[in-house]
Amino acid sequence: MSPATTAPFRPLPFMARDIELQRRADGVLLLRSRVPLGTVQPHLPHLLSKHQQERPQSTWLAQRRGPEGQWQTLTYEDASRQVDAIAQALLLRAPPGRCVAVLSGNSLEHGVLELAAMKARAPCAPITPAYSLLTQDLGKLQPMIDLLQPAVVFAQNGRQFQRALTGLTLPADAVCVVVDEVPAGGKVQAWSDWLSTAPTPELARSLAAITPDTVAKYLFTSGSTGLPKAAIVTQRMLMTSLAMHQQALCEAPGSKPSVFLDWMPWSHVASGNIMFGLTLIEGGELWIDEGRPIPGQFTQTLRNLRDVSPTNYSSVPLGYTMLVEALEADSQLASAFFSRMRRLNYAGAKLPDSIFDRMQAVAVQTTGERIPFVSAFGSTETSAAVTITHWCAESAGVIGLPHCGVSIKLLPQPDERYEVRVKSEGITPGYLHQPEATAAAFDEDGFFRMGDALQFVDPQRPEEGLLFAGRVAEEFKLQSGTFVRVGALRVECIEAAKGLLSDVVLAGPDRAHLALLAWPNLAACRRHAGTPDATLQELASAPWLREHLRQAFRAHNLAVGGNSRRIQCLLLMAEPPDMGAGEITDKGYVNQRLVLSRRAAQVARLFDEPADPDVIQID
């Protein structure tokens, strides 16, 4: 056995596994942790005040700024002062309960604004910048604004967000606040002017009036089945979820506060709630990474990792695919990356086993230890994860066991899987102004319907954890009536391509066979072929890549046997997924259903007779 599978794990004092499994007469399982949930903090502004007193000069947030891209830091003391000024400015313009809509991405000012809005009891609604910047119109953004009816709209840069700031129809009393390149006139005000606002006793009264049911945020769902819905996030939800995570991933006594380097957007639950919140729970540091796991932008992440050695790192599977290639090629980068790493985190999709193994191999080569990989399972509506891997998993894919305070209902399916529903203090009370959608989201026992399927790693030993087994809404039947488990098969297909595909979408509902729309992994293909300037269009027709994939999927088909996993043909995409249209999120997750709908013409080519010459036939 290789050192990557036998070396010891870097020690972490994870919470013990102690679960209770009840079996109902109807076959339904109820799963929960016996460990009681510990202390739940009142709210995030309370934590900022605490750290401002205990560690005023310690860094809270950091971000590269200026033409040279030097790091600018914001201490807990400076942040507290800015939060008070902005909160008072909000109280002058946004009565408690009126929303603050954030159009731009992660930034120092965005972080200050989120806490200031909470202090002023003005729910903050971070919206992915794609809806402002990457669409031909404001067709998705305007309904969000209509739903929120914000009193304040925030943008980091007035020039960059000019189309949204001038093109949106806002409430008559709404104002816009902009940090950089502030446009003149209209309802636009300068962030610098807001920072000069002097706090009044009204601010202290507002802070004292925060209750567990005070709405902290609105987070939008992905919109995979229509326009995005605004999930209500209360202080109770947010702080309960943070207490769950802190308890499951407890640090060793005397450990220094965590240091995070994070690129994932605050408009999503994992980073916006948990990474942002855990930093404040611990009094740690959050360094904003403006890189992305896409060609041309990942170099920024690598530059940042040379400056910042995080104690905890989170990414998506594609991000780890790009990262491990860089770590394997640069021992100095690997030394910096692993020097004080406590754990690695991934969520949202299964990490391919090959990437898990390669990351551990580099970790062992660099440090002599494996690094625990933590995965979890949750949704926008659950404030963050409802399960988490709070032990050293030997392979990828395990999503853990229920957090303290979470009850999981598992409804048996015709195969070995279970439909999953959840209940906890971290679950949303519903969707803003959508009572019918809210009612449909919960079952007769008050459990939230996740819309996903899970299965046990070992049904005889439930303490070994759960596996994600597919999104129920994405699954379909072939003409034969055979079910296709899209989530698991998608990962198998990416693995089969041996790193040369970045993602795939499965096509085949009511068809005789399965087919793929597939995107080449631009960086890996360029490196494989020795063509550093190759484009997606060129790769989509490259004979070497077409033959590589033909042989790879022939081997896949021989290995899997059954029709529900065999790939008959595939078509390489020359255009990347359209983030502005919602085909892909800014975390890199491809929306299978939306892609199939928007690219119906390309899907049809997969099943043309006679066969389309651009379609790669496997068998």
FIDREN-709512 format. One record per residue: y, x, z of N, C-alpha, C in turn. Coordinates in steps of 0.1 Angstrom, whole numbers, plus 5000, padded with zeros to 4 digits. Example, Ala and Ser with C-alpha at 12.3 -4.5 7.8 and 13.67 -1.06 7.14 Angstrom:
BEGIN
494351325078495551235078496751325078/497851285071498951375071500051295079/
END
This chain:
BEGIN
498850085000500050005000501250095000/502350044994503550124992504350125005/505250225007506150225019507050095019/507350045007508149925007507549805013/506249805015505549695021504949725035/505049855039504449885052505449945061/506649985056507650045065508149935075/508549975087509049875097510349815092/510549695097511849635095512849685105/514049695100515249725109515249615120/515149655132515049545143516249455145/515949335146516949225149516349135159/517149095169516548995179516648855175/515848825165515848685160515448585171/515948465169515448355178513948335176/513248295187511848275186511448155178/510248155172509748045164509047955174/509547835176508947735186509247595180/508247545173508547415166507547305171/508047185169507247065172506946995159/505746955156505446885144504746755148/505346635144504746505147504246445134/503046385135502446325123502446175125/503146105117503145955118501945895111/501645775114500545705109500645685094/501945675089502145655074502145785066/501745895073501746025067502946105067/504046045072505346115073505246225084/505846335082505946445092507346455098/507446475110508746505117508746645123/509646725119509646865122510946905129/510846975140512047015147511747145155/512847215159512747325168512747275183/511947335191511947305205513147375213/513647475206514747555213516047475213/516547445225517747365226518947445220/519847365214521047425208522047465219/522547585218523447645229524847585228/525747675232527247635233527847615219/528547505218529247475205530747485208/531447575201532847595203533647475198/534847455204535547335200536047325186/536647435181537147435167537547575163/537747595150538047735145539447785150/540447705150541747755156541647805170/540747745178540547795191540047945191/539147965182538548105181539548205176/540448165167541548255163542448295175/542748195183543548225195542848315204/541548295206540748375215540748525210/540548545198540448685193541848745192/542848665190544248715190544548775203/544048715214544248775227543348885231/542148885226541148985230541149115221/541449095208541449205198542549195188/543749185193544949155184545049245171/544749375173544949465162543749485153/542649415156541449425147541649345134/541049395124541149325111540349195111/540949095106540248965103539948955089/540948955080540648955065541249075059/540649105047541249215039541049185024/541949225016541849195002542649304994/542149344983542949434974544149374969/545249444969546549394964547249504956/548249464948549149554942548549624929/549349694922548849754909547749864911/547749924923546750024926545449964932/545549834936544349774942544049824955/545049854963544749904977544449794986/543649824996543249715006544449685015/544749555016545749495025544949425035/545249455048544549385059545449295067/544749195073545449095081544749095095/545449135105544949145118544849005125/544148995136544048865143545448835148/546148925153547548895158548448845147/548448915135549348875124548848735119/547548725118547048595113547448475122/547348495135547748395145549148355143/550048455141551448425139551648345126/551048385115551148315103550648175103/549448165109548848025110549747935118/550447975128551347895136552547845127/553047945119554247915110553847815100/552647835093552247745082551847605088/551147605099550847485106552047395109/553047465114554347385117554947335104/554947415093555447375080554647255075/553347255077552547145073552847015081/553147035094553446915102554746845097/555646935091556846875086556746805073/555546835066555346775053554146695051/553146705060551846635059551546575072/551746445073551346375085549846395088/549446405101548046425104547146335096/546146385090545146315082545446325067/546646365063546946385049546346515045/545846525032545046635028545946755022/545346875023545946995016544947035005/545247024993544347064982544647214978/543647294977543747434973543147454960/543947494950543547504936542947644933/543347744941543047884938541947934947/541448054944540248104951540548174964/539648254969539748324982540948424982/541648414993542748514995543148515009/544048615013544548615027545248485030/546148445021546948325023546048195024/545048195015544048075016543448075030/542948185035542348185048543348135059/544548185058545648135068545847985067/545947945054546147795052545047705057/543747755056542647665061542847645076/543047755083543247745098544447665102/545547695094546747615097546647465095/545947435084545647295081544847225092/543847305097543047245108543947225121/544847325123545647315135546647195134/547047165121547947055119547246925116/545846925117545046815115545146755101/545346845091545446805077544246865070/543246775067542046825061542346915048/541647025048541747115037540647095026/541047085014540047065003540147174993/539347284995539347394985538547344972/539147364961538547314948538347444939/537147444933536847564925537947584914/538547704913539547734903539147704889/537847694886537447664872538047534867/538247434875538747304871540247314867/540947424872542347444868542447534857/541547634856541747744847540847754835/539647694835538647714825538347594817/539047484819538847364811539947344801/539547264790540547234780541547134785/541247064795542246964800541946964816/542546864822542446854837541546734840/540646704831539846584832538946574845/538546684850537746684863538646694875/539746774873540646794885541446674888/541946604878542846494882542146384890/540846344887540146244896540046304910/539846424912539746484925541046464933/542146494926543446474932543746324935/543346244926543546094928542746054940/541546114942540746074954541346124967/541846254966542346314979543746264983/544546234973545946194975546646304985/546646424981547146534990548646524992/549046565004550446585007550946715002/550046815001550346954998549347004988/549747074978548847144968549247294968/548247374970548447524971547847594959/548647694955548147784944548647924947/547748024945548148154948549248214939/549148174926550048234916550548124907/551848114907552448004899552248014884/552348134879552148144864550648114861/549748164868548348144865547948004866/548547924875548147784877549247694872/550047744863551147654858550647524852/549647534844549147414837548747304847/548047344858547647244868548847194875/549747284879550947244888551847154880/551947174867552847084859552146964853/550846984851550146874844549446774852/549246804865548646704874549646594878/549146474879549946364885549646364900/550646394908550446404922551146284929/550746254941551446154949552946184949/553746074950555246094949555746184960/555146184971555746264982555046404984/554146434974553446564975554346684972/554146794978554846924974553747024971/554247124963553347234960553847364966/552947444971553447574977552647684970/553447794966552947894958553248034964/552348124963552548254970553348354960/552748374948553348474939553848404926/554848464920555448414908555748264909/556548234919556948094923557848034912/557447924905558347874895559547804901/560647804894561847744899561847594898/562547534907562747384906561547304909/561747174907560747074910560247064924/559047034926558547024940557847144945/558047264938557347384942558147454952/557547494963558147574974557447704976/558147804981557647944983556847954996/555748024995554948055008555748135017/556548225012557348315021558348225029/558848115023559748035031559047955042/557747915039556947855049556647945061/556448075058556148165068557348185078/558548145074559648165083559848035092/558947945091559047825100558747855114/559647815123559447835137558647725144/557547765151556747665157557547585168/557247455170557847375179556747315189/557147245199556047185208555147095201/555547045190554746955182553447015178/553447145176552247225172551247225183/551647255195550747255206550147115208/550947015206550346875208549346845197/549546895185548646875174547346945177/547347065182546147145186545347075197/546047015207545446945218544746815213/545246765202544746635197543546645188/543046775185541846785177540646745185/539846665179538546615186537446655177/536146635182535046665173534946585160/535546465161535546385149536746405139/537646495143538746525134538246585121/538746545110538246595097538846735095/537946825093538446965091538646995076/537746945068537746975053537146865045/537446875033536646795023536046905013/534746895011534146985002533446904991/533746944978533246864967531846904963/531046804960529646834955529746884941/528646924935528646994922528946894911/528846774913529046674902527946674891/526746704895525646714886525246574881/525646474888525246334884526546254881/527646314878528846244876530046314881/531146254884532246324890531946364904/532446484908532146534921532546434932/531846434943532146354955532746444965/533646394974534246474984533446444997/532646545002531946525014532846555026/532846465036533646485048533046585057/533846685061533346785071534246775083/533646725094534346715107534246845115/535046855125535046975134533646985141/533046865144531746865150530746925141/530746885128529846935119529947085117/531147125115531447265112531047355124/531447315136531147405148529647395152/529047285150527547275152526847365143/527147365130526447455121526647595124/527847635128528147775132527347815144/527247725154526447755166524947765162/524447685153523047705149522847835143/523647875134523548005127523648125137/524648115146524748225155523548235164/522948125168521848125177520548175170/520348145157519148185150519248335146/520448375143520548515139521248605150/520848585162521548645173521448805171/522648865175522749005174522249075186/521949205185521549285197522649295207/522349285220523349305230524249425228/525549405228526449525227526749555212/526249475203526549505188528049485186/528549565177529849545172529949415164/531149355163531249235154530849265140/530449165133529949185119531049215110/530649295099531549325088530949265075/531649165069531249105057532049145045/531349175034532049185021531449075013/532348975009531848855003532648814991/531948784980532548734968532348584966/531548524973531248384971532348294974/532648184967533848114968533848024981/535048004986535247924998535247774994/535147744982535047604978533547554979/532647654982531247624984530947634999/529947565003529647545017529147675024/528347755017527747875024528847975028/529748005019530748105022531948035029/532347925024533547855029533447805043/532147765047531947725061531347835069/530247895065529447975073529948125073/530148185062530648325062532048325068/532948235064534248235070534248205085/533348105089533348065103532648165112/531548235107530848335115531748455118/532648485108533548595111534448565123/534948435124535748395135534948375148/533648335147532848325159532648455165/532448565157532148695163533448775165/534548735159535748825159535548945149/534848915138534449015129535549035118/535049105107535949135096535349075083/536149015075535748955062536649025051/535949105043536549175032536349095020/537349045013537248965001536949044989/535849014983535449084971535748994959/536649054950537048974938536149004926/535049084929534049094918533148974917/532348974907531448864904530148924898/529048864900527748914893527748874879/528748914871528748894856529249024850/528849054838529249174831530749184831/531249304834532749334834533349314847/532749234856533349204869532549264881/531249294878530449344889530849494893/531549564884532049694887533049694899/533749574900534649564911533849554924/532749474924531949464936531449604940/530949684930530449814933531549904939/532749894934533849974939534049934954/534049804957534249764970533149814980/531949814975530849854983530950004986/531650084978531750224981532850234993/533750144994534750145005534250085018/533549975016533149895028531649885029/531149935040529749925043529449805052/529049695046528949575054527749575063/527849505074526649485083525749365078/526349275071525649165065526149135051/525249115042525649095028524948975022/525648885015525048765009525348764994/524448714987524648694972523648594967/523648574954522748494947521748584940/520548524935519548614929520148694918/520948644909521548724898522348844904/523048814915523848924921522949034926/521849004932520849104937520249174925/519949104914519449174902520349284897/521649254897522549354892522749464903/522749424916522949524926521849624927/520549574926519449674928519449774917/519849734905519949834894520949944897/522049904903523050004907522550094918/521950034928521450104940520350204936/519550164927518450254922519050374914/520150354908520750464900521650554907/522050514920523150584927522750594942/522250704946521750724959522950724969/524150774965525250764974525650624977/525650544966526050404968524950334977/523750364975522650314984522850354998/523250475001523450525014524550445021/525650425013526850355019526450205021/525650145012525350005013524449985025/523450065028522450045038522750105051/523850185052524150265064524150185077/524750065077524749985089524349835086/523649815075523149685072522149625082/522449505086521549435096520649335089/521249265079520449165072521049135058/520149095049520549055036520348905035/521248825028521048685028521148635013/520348535010520448474997520148324999/520648244990520448094991520648034978/520247904977520547824965519547834954/518747944953517747964943516748074949/515548064945514548164949514848304944/514848404952514948544948513648584941/513748634929512448674923511748784931/510448774932509648874940509949014936/510149034923510349174918511649234924/512649144925513949194930513849214945/513149124952512949144966512249284969/511149314961510449434963511249554960/512049544949512849664945513949694956/514549584961515549604971514949674984/513749624988513149694999512749834996/512349864984511950004981513150094982/514350054977515550134978515950144993/515750035001516150045015515250145022/513950145020513050235026513250375022/513550395009513850535004515050585010/516050495013517350545018517350555033/516650465040516750455055515450475062/514350455055513050455062512650325067/513550225066513250085071513449985060/512749875062513049755054514149675061/514949605053516049525058515549375058/515649305069515349165068516149085058/515449005050516048915041516048775047/517248715048517348575054517648485043/516848375042517148265033517348135041/517848035034518147915041518147795031/518247675036518247555028519247455033/520047405024521047305029521747255017/522847185019523647135009525147115013/525947075004527347055008527446955020/526646855019526646745029526146785043/525446895044524846935057525747045063/526947065058527847165064527447305061/526147325060525547455056524047435057/523347525062521847515061521347425072/520147365069519447295079518147365083/517747455075516647555078517147695076/516447785083516847925081515548015085/515448125078514348225081514848315092/514448285104514848365116513748455120/513148525111512148625113512148715101/511348825101511248915090510248875080/510648805070509748755060509248865051/507948855048507248965040507448945025/508048835021508248805007509348715005/509848694993510948604990510448464989/511348374990511048234988510948145000/510648205012510548125024511948085029/512147955031513447905035513547875050/512447915057512547915071512047785078/512547755090512247645098513547575102/513447455108514647385112515447465122/516847455120517747505130517547425143/518047485154518147415166518947285164/518547175169519347055167519146975154/518247025146517946965133516646895133/516546775129515246705127515046685112/513846725108513446715094512346605092/512546515083511546415079510946455066/509646465065508946515053508046395049/508346345037507646235031506646285021/505346265023504246325014504446275000/504246364990504246334976502746344971/502546304958501146304953500546444953/501346554953500746684954500946734968/500946864970501046924983502546924988/503446874981504846874985505246754993/506446764999507046665007508546645002/508946515001510346494999511046515013/512246575013512846615026514046535029/514146495041515346425046515746485060/516946485064517446555076518346475084/518446515097519346455106519846555116/521146565119521646655129523146625131/523746695140525246675143526046745132/525346825123525946895112526046815099/525546695099525446615087526746535085/527246525072528446455070528346305073/529446245078529346105080529446025067/529746095056529846025043530746095033/531046025023531946065012533245995013/534346065010535646005011535845895001/536145775007536545654999535345614989/534145644993532945604985531845544994/532145424999531145365009529745345003/529745304990528345274984527545404983/528245514978527545644978527145694991/527945665001527645705015526345625020/526345495018525245415022523945465015/524045495002522845534995522245664999/523145745006522745885009521845895021/521745785029521045785042519845675041/518745715047517645615048517745525060/516745435061516845335072516745395086/516345515087516345585100517545675103/518545675093519745755095519545895090/518445925083518246065078518946075064/519546195062520246215049519146255039/519246195027518346225016518846345009/518046455010518446575003518246574988/517246494984516946494970516046614965/515446684975514646804972513246784977/512346874973511046874978510747014984/509947004995509547135002508047135004/507447245007506047255010505947365021/504747365028504547465038503947585032/504347705037503747825033502247825036/501847765048500447755052500447615059/499847515053499847385060499147385074/498247485076497547495088498347565099/499347635094500247715104501647695100/502247575104503547535100504647635105/504347715115505247815120505547925110/504747935099504948035089506147985080/506647865081507847825074507547735062/508647705056508747615044509147685032/508747635020509147685007509947575000/510947614993511647514984510747484972/510547364969509547324959510147234948/511447244946512047184935513047074938/514047054929514946944930514346824923/514146714931513446604926514146544913/515446544913516146484902516046564889/515646694890515546774878514146764872/513146714880511746714875511546604865/510646624856510346524845508846534842/508446434833507146424828507046464814/505946524810505646544795505046414790/504846414777504246294771502846264777/502146364782500846354788500946284801/502146274807502246224821502246334831/502146454827502046564836503446594841/503646614854504846644860505146794858/506446824856506946964854507846994866/507447094874508247134886509247234882/510447184879511447274872511847394880/512147374893512647484901511747604901/510447574904509447684905509247754891/509147664881508847724867510047804862/511247764866512447834861512347984866/512048004879511848134885510748214878/509648144875508548214868508948264855/509748184848510248224834511148344835/512048344844512948454846512148584849/511148564858510248684861509448724849/508948634841508148664829508948754819/510248724818511148804809511448944813/510948984825511149114830512549164830/513449074835514849114837515749094825/515249054813516049054801516648914799/516348814808517048684807517748664821/518948614820519648594833519448454838/519148354829518848214834518248144822/517548034826516947944816517147804820/517047714810517047564813515747514806/514947434813513747384808513947244801/513447234789513547114781512147064779/512046924777510746874775510446734780/511346664786511046524791510546434779/509346384782508746294772508346354759/508246494759507846564748506346614750/505746664739504446714740504246844747/505346924747505247054753506647094759/506647214766507847264772508547364763/509847374764510647464757511847514766/512447624762513547674770514847694762/515947674768517247734764517447854773/517747964768517748084776518948174773/519448244783520548334782520148474784/520348564774520048704776520848764788/520248854796520948924806521649034799/522949024797523749104789523649254793/523849284806523849424810522449484809/521449414812520049464811519649484796/520049394788519649404774520449524767/521649534771522449654765521849784769/521449794782520849914787519449934781/518649834779517349844773517349894759/518349844751518449874737519349994734/520050044745520950154742522150114734/522549984735523749934728524749874737/525649964743526549924754527549814750/527749794737528749694733528149574727/526849554728526249434722526749304728/526949204720527449074725526348974726/526548864733525548764734525048714720/526048704711525748654698524848754690/525048884692524148984686522848984692/522748964705521448974712520648844709/521248734707520548614704519748624691/520148714682519348724670518748864668/518748944679518149074679516649074677/516049134667514649124665513849184677/514349294683513549354694513449264706/514549194709514549104720513648984717/513748924706512948814702511448844703/511048964699509649004700509249034714/510149094722509849114736509648984743/510448884741510248754747509048684743/508748694730507548634724506248684732/506248814733505048874740505048844755/506248844761506348824775505848684778/506248584770505848444773504348414768/503848494759502448474756501648524768/502048634775501348674787501448574798/502648514799502948414809501948294807/501848244794501048134791499548154794/499148274791497748314794497448304809/498448344817498248354831498248224838/499148124833499348004840498347894836/497947894824496947794819497547664816/497747574826498047434824499347414816/499347294810500447254801501747234808/501747214821502947184828503747314831/503147434827503847564830503847644817/503247604806503147684794504447654786/505047764781506247754773505847774758/506247664750505847664736506847744728/508147734731509147804723510447814731/511347894726512647914733513747944723/514947914727516147934718517148014727/517548134722518548214729519948164727/520648154737522048094737523048204734/523848184724524948284720526248254728/526348144734527448104742527048094757/527848154766527448154780527648004786/527047974797527247844803528747824806/529247704804530647674805530947634819/531647724826531947684840532947574841/533947574832534947464833534347324830/533247314823532547194820531547164831/531347254840530347224851528947274848/528747344836527347384833526947494843/527847564849527447664859528547664869/528147694882529147694893529747834894/530747854901531347984903530448074912/529348024917528348104924527248144915/527248094902526248134892525048044891/525147924896523947834895524147744883/523147744875523147664862522747524866/523547424861523247284863522347234852/521047224854520047204844520247074837/520546964844520746834838521946834829/523046894833524246884826524146974813/523447084814523347164802522447094792/521447024796520546954786521446844779/522346784787523146674781524146724772/524846834776525946884768525446964755/524247014756523747094745522547024739/522746894737521646804732521246854718/522246894710521946934696521047064696/521247154705520447274706519047244712/519047144721517747104727516847044715/517546964707516746894696516147004686/516847114685516347224676515047284681/514847274694513647324700512347244695/512647124691511447034688511446994673/512347054665512447024651511047054644/510746974634509646994625510146984611/509947084602509347214605510247294615/509647394621510347474632511547534627/512647534635513847594633513647754633/514147824623513847964622514448044634/515547994640516148064651515348044664/514547944665513747924677512548014677/512348084688511248174690510048104694/509048104685507748034687506848134695/506248084706505448164715503948164710/503448044707502048034703501947994689/
END
